[in-house]
Amino acid sequence: MSTRNVGIEDARKRLGDLVTAAQQGVDVILTRNGRPVARLIPIPYDEPADES
């Protein structure tokens, strides 16, 4: 599995592409000021969606 570190500002512009990458197995780490703060992970399709 590959890993992609992306700054928050860049992620705002490319969110759709980053979600697609996560769905394809890329480990997407969001960073703020160069430090990891969040990770995008895919949700398996067999789990029901949370309808809050």
C-alpha positions in Angstrom: 0.0 0.0 0.0 1.3 3.4 -0.8 1.0 6.5 1.4 0.3 10.0 0.4 0.8 13.0 2.7 -1.3 16.0 1.8 -1.5 19.4 3.4 -5.0 20.6 4.5 -5.0 23.6 2.1 -4.1 21.3 -0.8 -6.7 18.7 0.3 -9.5 21.3 0.2 -8.8 21.7 -3.5 -8.5 18.0 -4.3 -10.9 16.3 -1.9 -12.6 14.2 -4.6 -9.3 12.9 -5.9 -8.1 12.1 -2.4 -11.3 10.2 -1.6 -10.9 8.2 -4.8 -7.3 7.4 -3.9 -8.4 6.2 -0.4 -11.0 4.0 -2.0 -8.3 2.4 -4.2 -6.2 1.6 -1.2 -3.9 4.6 -0.9 -3.2 5.6 2.7 -4.0 9.3 2.6 -2.6 11.3 5.6 -3.7 14.9 6.0 -1.2 17.2 7.5 -1.3 20.6 9.2 2.0 22.6 9.4 3.8 19.4 8.3 2.3 17.2 11.1 -0.1 14.4 10.5 -3.6 15.2 11.9 -6.1 12.9 10.1 -6.3 9.9 7.8 -8.8 9.1 5.0 -9.9 5.5 5.0 -12.5 3.7 2.8 -15.7 2.4 4.3 -16.5 -1.1 3.2 -19.6 -1.2 1.0 -21.2 -4.0 3.0 -21.6 -1.7 6.1 -24.8 0.3 6.2 -24.3 4.1 5.9 -24.9 6.2 9.0 -28.0 8.2 8.3 -27.7 10.8 11.1 
